[in-house]
Structure formats: structure tokens, C-alpha cells
Amino acid sequence: MWFEIIMYILLAIGVFFNLLAGAGLLRFPDVYTRLHAGTKCTTFGSIFICGSVILLGLKAWLFNGNDGGASLALHTGVALAAILLTNPTGAHAIARAAHRSGVKPAQAVIDELEKKPESKYEVKK
């Protein structure tokens, strides 16, 4: 019984953060803040949802003797590792591309990245 309560709590927290990500995508003004909301919240929500699925698989394996539960827990752990690696990396690549293409942050007071880096191939006079 307590296993199921923990699973449902983790699932509810994960769904809550994923809903926050959707609201952030709709409400925030520019690509950078939308990207921040979408990446941070979905990563955090996915951690909890995957935790719930891992507990479900472990429950099926340990208490019911179902070998498919161990496979489910293992595959979910691998998927979680992939999400944790690719989500921030993809967000960084998108933000960098947006900045290099000239997209300005909304209501930014100081843009510390505005100065263009010097090319190492330019001849200084």
C-alpha cells in the first residue's frame, strides 16, 4: 500500500511540473525564458515521473515475481539518464543559436554576451 502512495505522489509532482512547463511556454515573453521554463520544469517533472515508473517496476519485480518489472525499471532509468543529458544540452544549443541569430531577451537591462568575440584568425593592427 505504501509503495502505491509513494508512486502516486511522485506521479502527481511530475505531472504538476510538466503542467508548469506548459504554462511557462504560453506565458513567458521571449525565447530564453520560455526555453528556461520548458527545460527546467520538464526535466524536473520527468525525474519524478520516471521515479514513479521505476517504483512500479520494482514493485512488480520484488513483490509479484514479474521479471518484466526489472526490465521496466532498468529501461526507465536509462531513459531518465538520456533525458538528464540531452535536455540541458539541447536547451543550451537552442539558446546559443537564438543569441547568435540576434534574438534579444525581452526587458533585458544588460546583455553581457552582446560583445562579439574576437576571431583568432583576424589580424590585429
MODELLER restraints for C-alpha pairs under 7 A, 6 or more apart:
rsr = mdl.restraints
at = mdl.atoms
rsr.add(forms.Gaussian(group=physical.xy_distance, feature=features.Distance(at['CA:7:A'], at['CA:52:A']), mean=4.64, stdev=0.5))
rsr.add(forms.Gaussian(group=physical.xy_distance, feature=features.Distance(at['CA:7:A'], at['CA:55:A']), mean=6.50, stdev=0.5))
rsr.add(forms.Gaussian(group=physical.xy_distance, feature=features.Distance(at['CA:10:A'], at['CA:48:A']), mean=5.15, stdev=0.5))
rsr.add(forms.Gaussian(group=physical.xy_distance, feature=features.Distance(at['CA:10:A'], at['CA:49:A']), mean=6.25, stdev=0.5))
rsr.add(forms.Gaussian(group=physical.xy_distance, feature=features.Distance(at['CA:10:A'], at['CA:51:A']), mean=6.81, stdev=0.5))
rsr.add(forms.Gaussian(group=physical.xy_distance, feature=features.Distance(at['CA:10:A'], at['CA:52:A']), mean=5.50, stdev=0.5))
rsr.add(forms.Gaussian(group=physical.xy_distance, feature=features.Distance(at['CA:11:A'], at['CA:48:A']), mean=6.23, stdev=0.5))
rsr.add(forms.Gaussian(group=physical.xy_distance, feature=features.Distance(at['CA:11:A'], at['CA:49:A']), mean=5.04, stdev=0.5))
rsr.add(forms.Gaussian(group=physical.xy_distance, feature=features.Distance(at['CA:11:A'], at['CA:52:A']), mean=5.75, stdev=0.5))
rsr.add(forms.Gaussian(group=physical.xy_distance, feature=features.Distance(at['CA:13:A'], at['CA:45:A']), mean=6.87, stdev=0.5))
rsr.add(forms.Gaussian(group=physical.xy_distance, feature=features.Distance(at['CA:13:A'], at['CA:48:A']), mean=6.51, stdev=0.5))
rsr.add(forms.Gaussian(group=physical.xy_distance, feature=features.Distance(at['CA:14:A'], at['CA:45:A']), mean=3.84, stdev=0.5))
rsr.add(forms.Gaussian(group=physical.xy_distance, feature=features.Distance(at['CA:14:A'], at['CA:46:A']), mean=6.09, stdev=0.5))
rsr.add(forms.Gaussian(group=physical.xy_distance, feature=features.Distance(at['CA:14:A'], at['CA:48:A']), mean=4.79, stdev=0.5))
rsr.add(forms.Gaussian(group=physical.xy_distance, feature=features.Distance(at['CA:14:A'], at['CA:49:A']), mean=5.04, stdev=0.5))
rsr.add(forms.Gaussian(group=physical.xy_distance, feature=features.Distance(at['CA:15:A'], at['CA:45:A']), mean=6.31, stdev=0.5))
rsr.add(forms.Gaussian(group=physical.xy_distance, feature=features.Distance(at['CA:17:A'], at['CA:41:A']), mean=5.32, stdev=0.5))
rsr.add(forms.Gaussian(group=physical.xy_distance, feature=features.Distance(at['CA:17:A'], at['CA:42:A']), mean=6.53, stdev=0.5))
rsr.add(forms.Gaussian(group=physical.xy_distance, feature=features.Distance(at['CA:17:A'], at['CA:44:A']), mean=6.82, stdev=0.5))
rsr.add(forms.Gaussian(group=physical.xy_distance, feature=features.Distance(at['CA:17:A'], at['CA:45:A']), mean=4.86, stdev=0.5))
rsr.add(forms.Gaussian(group=physical.xy_distance, feature=features.Distance(at['CA:18:A'], at['CA:41:A']), mean=5.95, stdev=0.5))
rsr.add(forms.Gaussian(group=physical.xy_distance, feature=features.Distance(at['CA:18:A'], at['CA:42:A']), mean=5.14, stdev=0.5))
rsr.add(forms.Gaussian(group=physical.xy_distance, feature=features.Distance(at['CA:18:A'], at['CA:45:A']), mean=5.38, stdev=0.5))
rsr.add(forms.Gaussian(group=physical.xy_distance, feature=features.Distance(at['CA:20:A'], at['CA:41:A']), mean=6.67, stdev=0.5))
rsr.add(forms.Gaussian(group=physical.xy_distance, feature=features.Distance(at['CA:21:A'], at['CA:37:A']), mean=5.33, stdev=0.5))
rsr.add(forms.Gaussian(group=physical.xy_distance, feature=features.Distance(at['CA:21:A'], at['CA:38:A']), mean=4.83, stdev=0.5))
rsr.add(forms.Gaussian(group=physical.xy_distance, feature=features.Distance(at['CA:21:A'], at['CA:41:A']), mean=5.14, stdev=0.5))
rsr.add(forms.Gaussian(group=physical.xy_distance, feature=features.Distance(at['CA:21:A'], at['CA:42:A']), mean=6.12, stdev=0.5))
rsr.add(forms.Gaussian(group=physical.xy_distance, feature=features.Distance(at['CA:24:A'], at['CA:34:A']), mean=6.08, stdev=0.5))
rsr.add(forms.Gaussian(group=physical.xy_distance, feature=features.Distance(at['CA:24:A'], at['CA:37:A']), mean=5.37, stdev=0.5))
rsr.add(forms.Gaussian(group=physical.xy_distance, feature=features.Distance(at['CA:24:A'], at['CA:38:A']), mean=6.86, stdev=0.5))
rsr.add(forms.Gaussian(group=physical.xy_distance, feature=features.Distance(at['CA:25:A'], at['CA:34:A']), mean=4.93, stdev=0.5))
rsr.add(forms.Gaussian(group=physical.xy_distance, feature=features.Distance(at['CA:25:A'], at['CA:37:A']), mean=6.61, stdev=0.5))
rsr.add(forms.Gaussian(group=physical.xy_distance, feature=features.Distance(at['CA:25:A'], at['CA:38:A']), mean=6.31, stdev=0.5))
rsr.add(forms.Gaussian(group=physical.xy_distance, feature=features.Distance(at['CA:28:A'], at['CA:34:A']), mean=5.55, stdev=0.5))
rsr.add(forms.Gaussian(group=physical.xy_distance, feature=features.Distance(at['CA:29:A'], at['CA:106:A']), mean=6.52, stdev=0.5))
rsr.add(forms.Gaussian(group=physical.xy_distance, feature=features.Distance(at['CA:30:A'], at['CA:105:A']), mean=6.27, stdev=0.5))
rsr.add(forms.Gaussian(group=physical.xy_distance, feature=features.Distance(at['CA:30:A'], at['CA:106:A']), mean=5.82, stdev=0.5))
rsr.add(forms.Gaussian(group=physical.xy_distance, feature=features.Distance(at['CA:32:A'], at['CA:95:A']), mean=6.39, stdev=0.5))
rsr.add(forms.Gaussian(group=physical.xy_distance, feature=features.Distance(at['CA:32:A'], at['CA:105:A']), mean=6.64, stdev=0.5))
rsr.add(forms.Gaussian(group=physical.xy_distance, feature=features.Distance(at['CA:35:A'], at['CA:91:A']), mean=6.55, stdev=0.5))
rsr.add(forms.Gaussian(group=physical.xy_distance, feature=features.Distance(at['CA:39:A'], at['CA:87:A']), mean=6.35, stdev=0.5))
rsr.add(forms.Gaussian(group=physical.xy_distance, feature=features.Distance(at['CA:39:A'], at['CA:88:A']), mean=6.72, stdev=0.5))
rsr.add(forms.Gaussian(group=physical.xy_distance, feature=features.Distance(at['CA:39:A'], at['CA:91:A']), mean=6.62, stdev=0.5))
rsr.add(forms.Gaussian(group=physical.xy_distance, feature=features.Distance(at['CA:43:A'], at['CA:84:A']), mean=6.72, stdev=0.5))
rsr.add(forms.Gaussian(group=physical.xy_distance, feature=features.Distance(at['CA:43:A'], at['CA:87:A']), mean=6.93, stdev=0.5))
rsr.add(forms.Gaussian(group=physical.xy_distance, feature=features.Distance(at['CA:47:A'], at['CA:80:A']), mean=6.74, stdev=0.5))
rsr.add(forms.Gaussian(group=physical.xy_distance, feature=features.Distance(at['CA:50:A'], at['CA:76:A']), mean=6.15, stdev=0.5))
rsr.add(forms.Gaussian(group=physical.xy_distance, feature=features.Distance(at['CA:50:A'], at['CA:80:A']), mean=6.53, stdev=0.5))
rsr.add(forms.Gaussian(group=physical.xy_distance, feature=features.Distance(at['CA:53:A'], at['CA:73:A']), mean=6.83, stdev=0.5))
rsr.add(forms.Gaussian(group=physical.xy_distance, feature=features.Distance(at['CA:54:A'], at['CA:72:A']), mean=6.99, stdev=0.5))
rsr.add(forms.Gaussian(group=physical.xy_distance, feature=features.Distance(at['CA:54:A'], at['CA:73:A']), mean=4.34, stdev=0.5))
rsr.add(forms.Gaussian(group=physical.xy_distance, feature=features.Distance(at['CA:54:A'], at['CA:76:A']), mean=6.34, stdev=0.5))
rsr.add(forms.Gaussian(group=physical.xy_distance, feature=features.Distance(at['CA:57:A'], at['CA:69:A']), mean=3.87, stdev=0.5))
rsr.add(forms.Gaussian(group=physical.xy_distance, feature=features.Distance(at['CA:57:A'], at['CA:70:A']), mean=5.77, stdev=0.5))
rsr.add(forms.Gaussian(group=physical.xy_distance, feature=features.Distance(at['CA:57:A'], at['CA:72:A']), mean=5.39, stdev=0.5))
rsr.add(forms.Gaussian(group=physical.xy_distance, feature=features.Distance(at['CA:57:A'], at['CA:73:A']), mean=4.92, stdev=0.5))
rsr.add(forms.Gaussian(group=physical.xy_distance, feature=features.Distance(at['CA:58:A'], at['CA:69:A']), mean=5.79, stdev=0.5))
rsr.add(forms.Gaussian(group=physical.xy_distance, feature=features.Distance(at['CA:58:A'], at['CA:70:A']), mean=6.04, stdev=0.5))
rsr.add(forms.Gaussian(group=physical.xy_distance, feature=features.Distance(at['CA:58:A'], at['CA:73:A']), mean=6.32, stdev=0.5))
rsr.add(forms.Gaussian(group=physical.xy_distance, feature=features.Distance(at['CA:60:A'], at['CA:66:A']), mean=5.50, stdev=0.5))
rsr.add(forms.Gaussian(group=physical.xy_distance, feature=features.Distance(at['CA:60:A'], at['CA:69:A']), mean=4.99, stdev=0.5))
rsr.add(forms.Gaussian(group=physical.xy_distance, feature=features.Distance(at['CA:61:A'], at['CA:67:A']), mean=5.57, stdev=0.5))
rsr.add(forms.Gaussian(group=physical.xy_distance, feature=features.Distance(at['CA:61:A'], at['CA:69:A']), mean=4.65, stdev=0.5))
rsr.add(forms.Gaussian(group=physical.xy_distance, feature=features.Distance(at['CA:61:A'], at['CA:70:A']), mean=5.56, stdev=0.5))
